[in-house]
Amino acid sequence: MSQINKLKIFNDPIYGFITIPNALIYDLIQHPYFQRLRRISQMGLSYLVYPGANHTRFHHALGCMHLMQKAVDVLRFKGVSVSEEEENALYIAILLHDIGHGPFSHAMEKSIVEDVHHEAISLLFMNQLNEEFNGQLSLAIQVFKGEYHRKFMLQLISSQLDMDRMDYLKRDSFYSGVAEGNVNSERLIQMMNVVDDVLVIEEKGIYSVEKFLMSRRLMYWQAYLHKTSLVAELILTKVLKRAKELTLKGVQLPCSEPLLFFMQNRIALENFDANTLDLFSQLDDFDIISALKSWQRQDDFILSSLSKMIINRDLPKIKVVTDKLLLEEIIPLQERFAAENNISVSDTGYFIFKGKIKNQAYSKEAEPIRILKKDRTIEDVVEASDQLNLKSLSKLVTKYYICFPKQLV
């Protein structure tokens, strides 16, 4: 009987060769739960703006694991003890940190699985995999939940300077072509150390941290919160909400069985059982695109119009302003659109709506990025930096938007 070589390598366009460290990691990557990430786009509908942004959560998870391998090597070299079991737990936790994302990432959370956050679903997947792998993920789950006594391990997975952010900024920048997002993850990792069980960046790495925070700010404005990406995700959320509304009224809409289940049921964390998890694991971007293609031809004006907008990339107009928009500005547009399309004013909310977007590159309320000075004292990066921009990066910037059909211009 032939033995499968489980120590394979992936050829990644960003880091070159990514190695699978052991057989357990290989088996987790091979699991259908993880393979599903090949069918979940990393940047949602951003490919409607940046045609190259077709990379997946699968790409991203492997990239994060690769960076974690580099981080473990650097910390060990600097005398930080990381046991083999802890090392494996870090690899598993970062590999599976996004496994709970639904189709097109955040659109599902805001529409048909509205009561359960993707991180909670990630944990449900981890617990299920832990049962299948006879408890081999127990320590990884402890680290992921922040229950392990070595604090710096959670910081490597989830903090303001973690492997997740380092990979997605570099990867999303590469695939979208937004060069401003490119960060020097290798330099940042080389500057990492652990003092009193807390992750720190050595002082000579401070400029790399400044560049990282600036890149994050620019990527949010230019890519993640780009107005066309934003309006596409908002419309997708409204399509799914409308589809769920019609389904609950008894209208039969063509779609896959897993998608139908989530449209027929309101799912909360307490009733997210093994059967629900199994159905969720069968959902991916293709279910949504396939449904949109069918829903274009439905009798319901709202559902068919919204579906066509995404399929044909004929999206509503979106205006982004710095001042809060008044409701009075929307009402005349809604009344006109209702009269022109023979729908109720309340239903025009699917086409004409307002909202706000926020961008904060660095939060002073969250776990800080700590700089280890030459005299061995530790300072928050904002205090340690001589860059005035860094103080402004920690301010929350709010912008307001209004969306409406182009024919109303």
N, C-alpha and C positions, 0 to 999 in steps of 0.2 A: 504494500500500500504506500502510495507516494505521500510524503510529508510536505505540507504547504510551508514555504518560507514566509514567516510572519514578520521578519525584520526588513520590510520593504522600504523604498524611498519614493517620495513624491518630487516631481520637478516643478518648483514654484517660480513664476516669473519675477517675483520680488526678492526672495531669499536664496534662490537656487535650490539645492537639494534639501528636503526636509526628511529626516529619518524617523521611523517609528521605533521608539525605544525598547519596547518589549511586546510579548505575545498578547498580554491582556489589553494593551492599547490597540493593537491590531484588531482583536476581536470586538472591541467597542466600536471602532471605526467601521467594521464590516456589518454591524448590527443594523437592521432595517430602520430603527429610530434615527440613527446617525446618518445613514445613507439618504434619508429623506431631505437632509439639509442641502443636498445637491439640487433640490427642486424648490428651494426658498431663496429668493433674491436678497442679497445683502443690503442693497440700497432702495428696496421697494420699487416704485415707479420712476426712479430718477433716470432710467434709460430713455425716458421720453424727452429728457433734456440733454443728457450725455449718452450718446448711443453706445459707448464702450462699457457703460456701467451695468454689465450683465453678469457680474461675478456673484457667487453664492455664499451663503452662510457656511457651507462646507469648506470653501477656500479659507474663510476667515478663521474658523475653528482650528484648522491645521496650522495656520500662521501663528495664532496665539500660542499653541502648544510648542511650536518651534522657538518662539521668543522666550517661553518659560524655560526651555532647555538651556538656552543661553544664560538666563538669569541665575539658574541653579549653579551652572558652571562658574560664573563670576563670583557668586556669594561664597561658594566652597573655596575658591582660590583665595578669597580674603579671610578665610578662617571661620566662616559661619558654618556650623554643623547642620547638615541636612541629611537625615537618614534615608535609606533606600525607600522605606515605606512612605516617608513624608514627600520625597521627590515624586513618587508615583501618584500620591494623592494630589499634588499640585498639577501634574499633567492631566489627570482625569478631570479635576474640577474645572480647569480652564478649557479643556476640550469640550466639555458638556455644558459650559455656562450659557450658551444660547440655544440649547436643544429644544426649549419650549416655545420658540418663536413660531407664529402661525404664518400662513400665506401673506406675502407682501409685508411681512414684519409687523408693523404697528396698526395696519388698517383693521385687522381682525379684532384686536383688543378693544377698538373703539366702536365696534358694530355688533358682531354676532357672538363673540365670546367676551362680552363687555365687563363681566364681573370677576374675571380671573387674569392676573398679571402674568406676563410670559415667564418671569423668574419663578413664580409659584409652580407653573407647569414644568419648567426645567427641573425643579426639585422632585416633582411627581415622577418624571422620567428617570431621574437618578435613582430614586427609591425602588422603582420597578426593575431597573437594570441591576441594582444591588441584590435583589432577590434572585434574579436569573444567574448572577455571577457569584452566588454563595457568599455574600458579605464582603467581597473584595473592594467595594466602593465606599465602605463605612467611613474611613478616615477622610476621603475626598468630600463626602457629604458634610462631615463635621467642619472641615475647613471652609467649604462653600457657605455654610450657615453662620460662620463666624463664631463657632462654639469651641474651636481648638485653641489651646492656651498660647500658641505661638502666633502673636498678632500679625507679624509681618507677612505671614502666608496669605491671609485674607487680602492684605494690601496689594500683593502681587496679582490677585485675581480681580479685586474690585476696590478701586480707590480713584483718586484724581490723576494718578500716574501709574496705570496698571498695564498688563500685557494686552488686554482687550482694546483699550484706547490706542495704544502704540500700534497695534496691527491695523485696526480699522481706519485710522487716519492715513497711514502709509498706503494701505491697499485701496481704499476708496479714492485717494488722490491719484494713484497709478491708473486705475480703470476709468475714472471719470475724465482724467486729463487736467484736473484742477491742481496745478503744480504747487499752489500755496499751501496745500495740506501735507506736503511731503515732510516727514519728520525723521530725524536721525535716531532711530530706535536703538541701533547698535551702540552708539555713543552713550545714550541714556542708560542702557543696561550696564555698560562698562563702569559707569559712575555710581552704581548702586552699592549700598552697604547696609548692614543692620547694626543698630546701636540700641541697647536695652530692649531688644526684641521688637524694635520699630524700624521700618524701612526709611532710609535716608538717601539723599543724593549728595555726593561729595561736592564741595564748593566749586571746584573747577568745571563741574558740569552744569553750572547755573545758567549759562547762555543757551545750552541745549534745552533746558526746561522752559526758558523764556520763549524760545522758538516753537517748542511743542504747544504751549498755551496759545500763542498767537496763531499757529496753524489750526488749532482746534476752533478758535473764534472764526477764522476765515472760511473754514470748511462748512461751518454751520450756515453762515450767510450765503456762501456761493453754491453749496451742494445740498445739504440736508434741508435747509429752509429756503432754497431757491423757490421763487414764487410759482413756477410751473410744476415743480415736484410737489409743492405744497397743495396746489389746487387739485392735482391728479389724485393725491392720497385722500383729500377731503371728499372728492367725488366718489372714489371707490368706497369709502366708508358709508356714504349716503346710498349708494347702490345696494350695498349689503343690508343696510337698515331697512330700505324699502322692500327688498326681497323677503326679509324676515317678517316684516309687517304684513305683506300679502300672504305669505305662507301661513301665518297664525290666523288669518281670516279665512283660510281654507282654499286659497288659490294654489293650484298645482303648478309649480315651476320646474322646468327641466334642469337637473343638476346631479352631481354625484351623490351617492348614498351618505358619505361622511358629512358633506356640506349640508345636505337636507336635514340630518340629525341636529346640527347646531342651529339651523334656522327654525326647527320645530320646537326646540327646547331652550329654556333659559337656564344656563349652567352657572352655578356658583362653586366655589372651592370645595364646600362640604359635600356636594353631590358629584364631584369630578372623580368617579370611580374608575376601576380598571377597564371597564367596557368603554367609557367615555374617552379615556386616555388612548385606547387602541384606535378608536375612530379618529381622534385628533391626529394620531401618528400617520393616518392615511391622507390627511389634508395637505395640499401644497399649492403652489402658484398655478399649476395647470388646472386644478379644480375651478379656480376663480376665473381664469381666462376662458375656459370652456363654457362656463355658465354665462359669462358676459356675452359671448358670441351667440348663445341661444336666446338670451334675454333681450337682445336687440330687436327681436321679432315678436315680442310679447304685446298684447293688447294694451297693457297699462302704459299710458303716455310717459309717466315719470320714470319707470324702470327702463323702458326701451330707450328713451332719450339719454339718460345718464350712462347706460351701457355703451351706446354709440359714441358718446364723448370720449370714453377711454379707448375703445377699440380703434377708432379713427383718429385719435389724438386731436379732437376738435373740442378743446377744453374751454370753460368759461373764462371771462376776463377776470383778472385779479389785480386789485390796486392795494399797494402796501403804503401805509402812512404812519407818521410818528405820533399823531394826535388821535385820541380816542374818537371813534366814529359814533355819531348819534343815530338812534333808531329812526329818527325822522328822515334821514337820508335814504333809508332802505324802503320805507313804506310806499312812496310813489312808484318805485321800480317794481315792487311786488304787485301793486294794483294793476299796473300796465301789463305786466307779463301774464297775470291771471286772466285779464280780459282777452288778450291776444291768443291764448292757448286753451281757453275754456276750462280752467281748473280753479279750485278754491284758493283764496289768498293764503290760507295756512299751508297748502301744498307747495306754494312757491318757495317755501323755506328749503326745499331740496335744491333749488337753483340759485337762490339769492340769499346770501347769509354773510355774517361778519364774524370776526374772531380776533385772537391775538397770538403772536408768537414771541417766545422769549429766548434770549441767548446770553449765557453767562459762562465764559471760558474757565473761570476759576471761582469756586465758592469758598468764602472765608468761614462759613458755617460748617462745612463738611470737613472730613479728615484732611488736615493740611499736607502739602508737599513740603517735607522737611529738608533743609539744607544743613549739612554737616560742615561747620566752619573749620578753618585750619587749627584754631585753638580748642577744638573738640566740642564747642558749644553748638547747639542746634537752634535754627531759626526757621520760621515760616518763610517760604520763598518770596512772598510779597515784601516782607521786612528786609530780607537779605539782599534783594535785588536793588541795583541802582537805576533800574529802568522804570521811569515814571508810568509808562504804558501798562505795567503789570498791575498797578493799583486800579487803573480804569478797567482792566480785563476782569476784575473781580466784581464790577458793578453789573447788576442785572439790567439788560437792555430789552425793553418791550416795544414791539411794533404792532400795529393794528392793520387788519386787512378787510376788504369787502370783495365778495365774488358775485358776479352776475353774468347772464348770457350775453354774448357779443352783440346780438341784434339789438340790445338795449342801449348800446353806446350812442 
